């Protein structure tokens, strides 16, 4: 009987030691050699028989994996740490607005048709430039700053102004009121993913957006974007002028050829249209640059 009692006591003691050793192993496992941390033997060399210790170690390893995953999310695609965005700063992924691509080929079978076609294409270029410049945000709210935001609704992409009204409520606040209340979440998501560094506040009925003031660096960067947009417009105007002049020259060898003097007059008229539209683009850029640099 004494022998049986002693054996039972030793057995209980062994179980207690297993619990204690495996509990310690559960917390210090990541700091010990891999063959011990992931093997079937605990820190004290006793088999892992305790469900309590196994649960603790599993929980500890899970926490460690979650911490590692969170650390990985804090890094960007390039492997560096994701920088915090300062108010008024330009998001790293924000793209400069671009003009709509239009056909710059001037066509026509007679002088009047060529001039009208050239005039129409140049006017369209000016309007596209105006629209692209309006999409460049400033420190002050403007409905046009949302013209390039695309909202995914009803199975297709639509410009934000087509799915809601944009109202400027104060010097730093804009309200978006959807035409269809069910699209409120889609509008909010579109703004969040538009790389505009804006935070929409959805109250269930409409969306309010606070427009942060621009810092000096951001103003300079947006000014460069505006200059690039204006230059794109000028390039389009020059292409229209070139194709217009080519169309006029073709008339000199057509079925009813125009005279050399008439051809020169038509080419001068196209150049005058180009100069006037170029001047208009310069004025648009100056106005935008002034708006950007007005504190």
Secondary structure by P-SEA (a helix, b strand, c coil): caaaaaaaaaaaaaaaaaaaaaaaaaacccccccccccccccccccccccaaaaaaaaaaaaaaaaaaaaaaaacccccccbbbbcccccccccccccccccccccccccaaaaaaaaaaaaaaaaaaaaaaaaaccccccccccccccccccccccccccccbbbbbccccbbbbbbccccaaaaaaaaaaaccccbbbbbcccbbbbbbbbbcaaaaaaaaaaaaaaaaaaaaaaaaaaaaaaaaaaaaaaccccccaaaaaaaaaaaaaaaaaaaaaaaaaaaaaaaaaacc
